[in-house]
Amino acid sequence: MAALAKHGKTRQIHHGMSETHKGPAIVWFREDLRLDDNPALAAALKCGGGIVALYILDEQSEGLRPLGGAARWWLHKSLEALSDALLERGARLILRRGKSTETLLDVVNRSGATQVHWNRRYSPGGIACDTATKQVLTDCGITAVSHPGNLLIEPWEMKTGSGGPYKVFTPFWKAVRERGWRTEPFAAPQFPACTAEGMESDSLDGWGLLPTAPEPDWAREFPDLWQPGEAGARERLKAFLSDGIGGYARLRDRPDRENTSRLSPHLRFGEISPQMIACAVSQARDSGDVSERDADKFLAEVGWREFSHHLLYHFPDLPKENLQAKFDGFPWRNDDEGLKAWQQGMTGYPIVDAGMRELWRHGTMHNRVRMIAASFLIKDLMIHWRAGEAWFWETLVDADHANNAASWQWVAGSGADAAPFFRIFNPVLQGEKHDPDGDYVRKFVPELGRLPAKYIHRPWDAPDDILSDAGVKPGQTYPERIVDHAYARNRALAVFKALNNGK
């Protein structure tokens, strides 16, 4: 009662309510924008008093990181899809903007809800917000229940032999597979009468999620590439199992091929559960439709997502602080011009520039190229990994608290199970190996499109007549290299050696 009064609420919470007068249950959607295999929704529907489907855009609660521009575009489209799916079942999606706890109390007060259900979040801010919210609701006599819905295994359930968290992926994933996970996704729910009639809801368009900066409509190509929402996630999984997973283990590092799943943004927003993906891939493997090698390699990528969340849960400073403290003394360079060139895909290294331009235009980047581009920023330019993490957070449709931080620290060598710092990607050799015909570069760096494959990853080595025939003018139509890789590599290794000697 006191908590309601503190927040300016007047409705009294009555205990001992009979079954026939049971109030509705609120389903608080967050990073689980789906109806199928949604534990919180399934539990709320079992309460029998109807449901109130609620999404809160919380950009005010302490510790919650506002979404970047690309992810905000995805959220807008995903909420549209969720709203349509609910309407087909006779329900409404209520949209509210504000602090989570205060907003939930208001919706409880207006709806007469007696229960609130949600699927857990694992970022530090999300955990803190949910813990505080649950306490306030409980103090008000409201049943608040959190559910496991967005990971295969809860992060605290996996422990090493010594009882601590895992810091190496291979034994972590082996332990997860031996333990197993829920293999029967919840069936599509049946909706009873819902109780959101007359409830006030914000206008989705009024939230201004569709990006207008740094350039008007810079996400204009997104709709041609992506179908946010649960139906889009299912279609993407179906297409991947039909056309993409064959040869996955061998071809997944080829950015010029269509052999990646492109499921990551759907997972990021919970439009499909990891259980549904893992079960579908496992069934395809067991039936012989997919080779064991391809299926297991893809499942290991799902495992990396699990591992990243495991790390974030046990090391909540992962997005901000080096996991390995020795990197706290690393002499990162302040290079605004270099950072800008990297962001704009104007470094003079074609594979790096292709990746950064793909990111800007499509809201994604091929995973192999992400590693190449990240290595270039950290080790060739010696710019702090946090600058790269921040840019990816702004421009990736699948920007995720755990994956983003864990992957950047992996490349930097400062994280768990990290690639050693002295593993420095050569952008030329990486391009020639993984984009041998130059098709990926030609797609995103069209000014080099007429160069033969021999020179497309090293245009500075092309003879003048070849450059002229291709219409390439170094420093004019395409930038000169902003740093010599051989020099940059030696510089980075010398700094790392000095750092190790000083420990």
C-alpha positions in Angstrom: 0.0 0.0 0.0 2.8 2.4 0.9 4.5 1.9 -2.4 1.3 2.7 -4.3 0.7 5.8 -2.2 4.3 6.9 -2.7 3.8 6.8 -6.5 0.6 8.6 -6.3 -1.7 5.7 -6.8 -5.2 5.5 -5.2 -6.5 2.0 -5.9 -6.4 -0.4 -3.0 -4.9 -3.9 -3.5 -7.2 -6.5 -2.0 -5.9 -9.9 -0.9 -7.9 -13.1 -0.7 -9.6 -12.5 -4.0 -11.9 -15.3 -5.1 -11.3 -17.3 -8.3 -14.3 -15.7 -10.0 -13.0 -12.2 -9.3 -9.5 -12.9 -10.2 -7.9 -9.9 -11.9 -5.9 -10.0 -15.2 -2.2 -10.7 -15.5 0.1 -8.3 -17.2 2.6 -9.7 -19.7 5.5 -7.3 -19.7 7.2 -7.7 -23.1 10.9 -6.6 -23.3 13.4 -8.6 -25.3 10.9 -11.4 -26.1 8.7 -9.9 -28.8 7.0 -13.1 -29.8 3.9 -15.2 -28.9 5.2 -18.7 -29.5 7.5 -20.3 -26.9 7.1 -17.3 -24.6 7.2 -18.6 -21.0 5.9 -15.4 -19.5 3.0 -15.2 -21.8 2.1 -18.8 -21.3 2.2 -18.4 -17.5 0.0 -15.3 -17.6 -2.6 -17.0 -19.8 -2.8 -19.8 -17.4 -4.0 -17.4 -14.7 -7.4 -17.4 -16.3 -8.3 -13.7 -15.7 -7.3 -12.4 -19.0 -4.1 -10.6 -19.9 -2.8 -7.1 -20.5 0.0 -7.1 -23.1 2.4 -4.3 -22.2 5.6 -2.9 -23.7 7.4 0.0 -21.8 10.0 2.1 -23.6 12.3 2.8 -20.6 15.1 5.3 -21.4 15.1 6.8 -17.9 15.8 4.1 -15.4 19.4 4.1 -14.1 21.6 1.6 -15.8 19.5 0.9 -18.9 21.4 1.6 -22.0 19.3 3.4 -24.7 19.2 1.5 -28.0 21.3 2.7 -30.9 19.7 4.0 -34.1 19.7 0.8 -36.0 18.2 -1.2 -33.2 15.5 1.5 -32.6 14.4 1.0 -36.2 14.2 -2.7 -35.6 12.2 -2.2 -32.4 9.7 0.0 -34.2 9.0 -2.6 -36.8 9.0 -5.5 -34.4 6.5 -3.8 -32.1 4.3 -3.2 -35.2 4.5 -6.9 -35.9 3.7 -7.9 -32.4 0.8 -5.6 -32.2 -0.7 -7.0 -35.4 -0.2 -10.6 -34.1 -2.0 -9.7 -30.9 -4.8 -8.0 -32.7 -5.4 -11.2 -34.7 -6.0 -13.0 -31.4 -8.3 -10.3 -30.0 -5.7 -8.6 -27.8 -4.1 -5.2 -27.8 -0.5 -4.2 -27.2 -0.3 -1.3 -24.7 2.6 1.0 -25.3 3.9 3.2 -22.5 7.0 5.3 -22.2 8.7 6.0 -18.9 10.4 4.4 -15.9 9.5 0.8 -15.7 8.4 0.6 -12.1 6.3 3.7 -12.1 4.7 2.7 -15.4 3.9 -0.8 -14.3 2.3 0.5 -11.1 0.1 2.8 -13.2 -1.0 0.0 -15.5 -1.7 -2.3 -12.5 -3.8 0.4 -11.0 -5.8 1.1 -14.1 -6.3 -2.6 -15.2 -6.9 -4.2 -11.8 -4.1 -6.7 -12.6 -3.0 -9.0 -9.8 0.0 -10.5 -11.4 2.9 -9.4 -13.6 5.0 -11.9 -15.7 8.1 -11.2 -17.7 11.1 -13.1 -19.2 14.4 -12.3 -17.7 17.0 -9.9 -18.9 20.7 -10.4 -18.2 22.4 -7.0 -18.6 23.4 -5.4 -15.3 20.9 -2.5 -15.8 18.2 -4.9 -16.7 18.8 -7.1 -13.7 18.8 -4.1 -11.3 15.6 -2.7 -12.8 13.8 -6.0 -12.6 14.9 -6.6 -9.1 13.7 -3.2 -7.9 10.4 -3.6 -9.8 9.7 -7.0 -8.4 10.3 -5.7 -4.9 7.9 -2.8 -5.3 5.2 -4.9 -6.9 5.5 -7.5 -4.1 5.3 -4.8 -1.4 2.0 -3.8 -3.1 0.6 -7.2 -2.9 1.1 -7.9 -6.7 2.5 -11.3 -7.7 5.6 -10.7 -9.8 7.1 -13.6 -11.6 10.2 -13.7 -13.8 10.7 -16.6 -16.3 13.7 -18.0 -18.2 12.9 -17.3 -21.8 15.8 -15.9 -23.7 18.7 -18.3 -23.2 19.1 -22.0 -23.4 20.7 -22.1 -19.9 20.5 -19.6 -17.1 24.0 -18.1 -16.6 24.1 -19.1 -12.9 23.4 -22.7 -13.7 26.7 -23.4 -15.3 29.8 -23.7 -13.0 33.2 -25.0 -13.4 34.5 -27.9 -11.3 35.8 -25.3 -8.8 32.4 -23.7 -8.6 33.2 -20.5 -10.5 32.1 -19.1 -13.9 33.5 -20.4 -17.1 36.0 -18.2 -18.9 36.8 -20.5 -21.8 34.2 -21.2 -24.4 35.0 -24.8 -25.4 34.5 -26.4 -21.9 31.5 -24.1 -21.3 29.7 -25.3 -24.5 30.6 -28.9 -23.8 29.1 -28.6 -20.4 26.0 -27.0 -21.7 25.5 -29.7 -24.3 26.0 -32.4 -21.7 23.5 -30.8 -19.4 21.0 -30.2 -22.2 18.2 -27.6 -22.4 14.4 -27.5 -22.7 13.7 -29.2 -26.0 9.9 -28.8 -26.3 9.0 -25.2 -27.1 5.7 -24.0 -25.8 2.9 -24.4 -28.3 1.1 -21.3 -29.7 -1.1 -20.0 -26.9 -4.9 -19.8 -27.0 -6.1 -16.3 -25.9 -9.0 -15.9 -23.6 -10.9 -12.6 -23.3 -8.3 -9.8 -22.8 -8.8 -6.8 -20.5 -7.0 -4.0 -22.2 -10.2 -2.4 -23.6 -10.2 1.3 -22.9 -6.5 1.3 -21.7 -4.5 4.3 -22.8 -1.6 3.5 -25.1 1.0 5.6 -26.6 1.3 6.0 -30.4 4.3 4.0 -31.7 4.9 6.7 -34.3 5.0 9.2 -31.6 8.1 7.5 -30.0 10.3 8.6 -32.9 12.2 5.3 -33.1 12.7 5.5 -36.9 16.1 7.1 -37.3 16.5 10.6 -38.8 20.1 11.2 -37.8 23.0 11.4 -38.5 21.4 11.4 -42.0 17.7 11.6 -42.9 16.4 8.1 -43.6 19.9 6.5 -43.4 18.1 3.2 -42.8 16.3 3.4 -46.1 17.7 0.1 -47.3 16.7 -1.8 -44.2 13.2 -2.7 -45.2 14.4 -4.4 -48.4 16.8 -6.6 -46.3 15.0 -7.4 -43.1 11.5 -8.5 -42.0 11.4 -7.8 -38.2 8.9 -9.7 -36.2 8.0 -13.3 -35.2 6.8 -14.2 -38.7 10.0 -12.8 -40.2 12.1 -14.8 -37.8 10.3 -18.0 -38.7 10.7 -17.4 -42.4 14.4 -16.6 -41.9 15.0 -19.9 -40.0 13.1 -21.8 -42.6 15.1 -20.3 -45.4 18.4 -20.9 -43.6 17.6 -24.6 -43.1 16.6 -24.9 -46.7 19.3 -23.0 -48.5 22.0 -21.6 -46.1 23.1 -24.2 -43.6 24.4 -26.7 -46.1 28.2 -26.2 -46.2 27.9 -23.8 -43.2 31.0 -25.1 -41.5 33.1 -24.6 -44.7 31.5 -21.4 -46.1 30.5 -19.4 -43.0 33.6 -17.2 -43.3 32.9 -16.2 -46.9 31.2 -12.8 -47.0 30.6 -13.2 -50.7 28.3 -16.2 -50.0 24.9 -16.5 -48.4 25.8 -19.0 -45.8 25.0 -17.2 -42.6 21.7 -17.4 -40.8 21.0 -13.7 -40.4 19.0 -14.7 -37.3 20.9 -12.6 -34.8 18.6 -9.5 -34.7 15.6 -11.8 -34.4 17.3 -13.4 -31.4 18.3 -10.0 -30.0 14.7 -8.9 -29.8 13.4 -12.3 -28.8 11.2 -12.8 -31.9 12.3 -16.4 -31.8 13.6 -18.3 -28.9 17.1 -20.0 -28.9 15.2 -23.2 -28.0 13.2 -23.1 -31.2 16.3 -22.5 -33.3 18.3 -25.2 -31.5 15.5 -27.7 -31.8 14.9 -27.0 -35.5 18.6 -27.4 -36.3 19.0 -30.5 -34.1 15.9 -32.1 -35.8 17.3 -31.4 -39.2 20.6 -33.0 -38.3 18.9 -36.0 -36.7 16.8 -36.5 -39.8 19.8 -36.3 -42.1 18.6 -33.1 -43.8 21.7 -31.3 -42.5 25.1 -32.7 -41.9 26.3 -33.2 -38.4 29.3 -31.0 -39.0 27.2 -28.1 -40.3 24.6 -28.4 -37.6 27.1 -28.6 -34.8 29.1 -25.7 -36.1 26.0 -23.5 -36.2 24.8 -24.6 -32.8 28.2 -23.6 -31.5 27.5 -20.1 -32.7 24.3 -20.2 -30.6 26.6 -21.4 -27.9 28.8 -18.3 -28.2 25.7 -16.1 -27.6 25.1 -18.2 -24.4 28.7 -17.8 -23.4 28.6 -14.1 -23.9 25.6 -13.8 -21.6 27.3 -16.1 -19.1 30.3 -13.7 -19.1 28.1 -10.6 -18.8 26.1 -12.0 -15.9 29.3 -12.9 -13.9 31.3 -9.9 -15.0 28.8 -7.1 -15.3 31.5 -4.5 -16.1 32.3 -6.3 -19.3 30.9 -3.5 -21.6 33.0 -0.9 -19.9 36.1 -2.5 -18.3 38.8 -4.8 -19.5 38.2 -8.3 -18.1 42.0 -8.7 -18.0 43.3 -5.9 -15.8 46.7 -5.8 -17.4 45.1 -3.9 -20.4 44.1 -1.1 -18.1 47.5 0.4 -18.7 47.5 0.0 -22.5 48.5 3.3 -24.2 45.5 3.7 -26.6 45.8 6.4 -29.2 43.4 9.3 -29.6 42.9 9.5 -33.3 39.7 11.2 -34.3 40.6 11.2 -38.0 41.4 7.5 -38.0 38.2 6.7 -36.1 36.1 8.7 -38.6 37.8 7.1 -41.6 37.1 3.6 -40.1 33.5 4.5 -39.4 32.9 5.8 -42.9 34.7 2.9 -44.6 37.4 5.1 -46.0 40.6 3.5 -44.6 42.1 2.5 -47.9 41.8 -1.2 -47.1 39.0 -2.6 -49.2 37.8 -5.5 -47.0 37.6 -3.2 -44.0 35.9 -0.5 -46.0 33.4 -2.9 -47.5 32.5 -4.2 -44.0 32.0 -0.7 -42.5 29.9 0.4 -45.5 27.8 -2.8 -45.2 27.2 -2.0 -41.6 26.1 1.6 -42.4 23.8 0.6 -45.3 22.4 -2.7 -44.0 22.7 -2.5 -40.2 24.8 -5.7 -40.1 28.2 -6.9 -41.1 29.4 -10.4 -41.9 30.9 -12.0 -38.8 34.4 -12.7 -40.4 34.6 -9.1 -41.6 33.5 -7.9 -38.1 36.7 -9.5 -36.7 38.8 -8.0 -39.5 37.4 -4.5 -39.0 37.7 -4.7 -35.2 41.3 -5.9 -35.4 42.1 -3.0 -37.7 40.7 -0.4 -35.3 42.2 -1.9 -32.2 45.6 -3.1 -33.5 46.4 -1.1 -36.7 45.1 2.2 -35.4 45.4 1.3 -31.7 42.1 2.9 -30.9 40.3 1.7 -27.7 37.9 -1.2 -28.3 35.2 0.8 -26.5 35.1 3.2 -29.4 34.4 0.3 -31.8 31.8 -1.2 -29.4 30.0 2.2 -29.2 29.9 2.5 -33.0 28.6 -1.0 -33.4 26.0 -0.4 -30.7 24.7 2.6 -32.8 24.7 0.9 -36.2 24.0 -2.8 -35.7 20.4 -4.0 -35.8 21.5 -6.9 -33.6 23.4 -4.8 -31.1 23.4 -6.8 -28.0 24.8 -6.0 -24.5 26.6 -9.3 -24.1 27.7 -10.3 -27.6 28.9 -6.8 -28.5 31.1 -6.4 -25.4 32.4 -10.0 -25.3 33.3 -10.0 -29.0 35.1 -6.7 -28.9 37.1 -7.8 -25.9 37.8 -11.1 -27.6 39.4 -9.3 -30.5 41.3 -6.9 -28.3 42.7 -9.8 -26.3 41.4 -8.3 -23.0 38.4 -10.6 -22.5 37.7 -14.2 -21.7 39.0 -16.9 -23.9 40.3 -14.0 -26.0 42.4 -14.2 -29.1 45.9 -13.1 -28.0 46.7 -9.5 -28.8 49.5 -10.6 -31.0 47.0 -12.2 -33.3 46.7 -9.3 -35.7 44.6 -9.8 -38.9 46.3 -8.8 -42.1 43.4 -7.1 -43.9 44.9 -7.9 -47.4 45.4 -11.6 -46.7 42.1 -11.9 -45.0 40.4 -10.3 -48.0 42.1 -12.5 -50.5 41.3 -15.6 -48.5 37.7 -15.0 -47.6 36.6 -12.9 -50.6 38.9 -14.4 -53.3 37.0 -13.1 -56.3 36.4 -9.7 -54.7 32.6 -9.9 -55.1 32.0 -8.7 -51.5 34.3 -5.7 -52.0 32.7 -4.9 -55.4 29.2 -4.8 -53.8 30.1 -2.3 -51.1 33.1 -0.5 -52.6 31.8 0.0 -56.1 34.6 2.5 -57.0 36.9 -0.6 -57.1 34.4 -2.7 -59.0 36.4 -2.9 -62.2 39.7 -3.9 -60.7 40.7 -7.5 -61.4 40.6 -9.9 -58.4 44.4 -9.9 -58.3 44.4 -6.3 -57.2 41.1 -5.6 -55.6 42.3 -6.2 -52.1 45.6 -4.3 -52.7 44.8 -1.6 -55.2 48.1 0.2 -54.3 50.0 -2.6 -56.0 48.1 -2.4 -59.3 50.0 -1.0 -62.3 49.0 2.4 -63.5 47.4 1.1 -66.7 45.2 -1.4 -64.7 44.1 1.4 -62.4 43.4 3.7 -65.3 41.3 1.0 -67.1 39.3 0.5 -63.9 38.8 4.2 -63.4 40.6 4.2 -60.0 42.5 7.3 -59.0 44.3 6.7 -55.7 43.6 9.4 -53.2 40.7 10.7 -55.4 38.2 8.1 -56.3 39.4 5.8 -53.5 41.5 6.8 -50.4 45.1 6.0 -49.9 45.8 3.7 -46.9 45.6 5.7 -43.7 48.3 3.5 -42.2 50.8 0.9 -43.4 49.8 -2.4 -42.0 53.3 -3.8 -41.6 54.3 -0.7 -39.7 51.1 -0.7 -37.6 51.6 -4.4 -36.7 55.1 -3.8 -35.5 54.0 -0.8 -33.5 51.2 -2.7 -31.8 53.4 -5.7 -31.0 56.1 -3.5 -29.5 53.5 -1.8 -27.2 52.1 -5.1 -26.2 55.6 -6.5 -25.4 56.3 -3.4 -23.2 53.0 -3.9 -21.5 53.7 -7.5 -20.7 57.3 -6.7 -19.5 55.9 -4.1 -17.2 53.4 -6.3 -15.3 
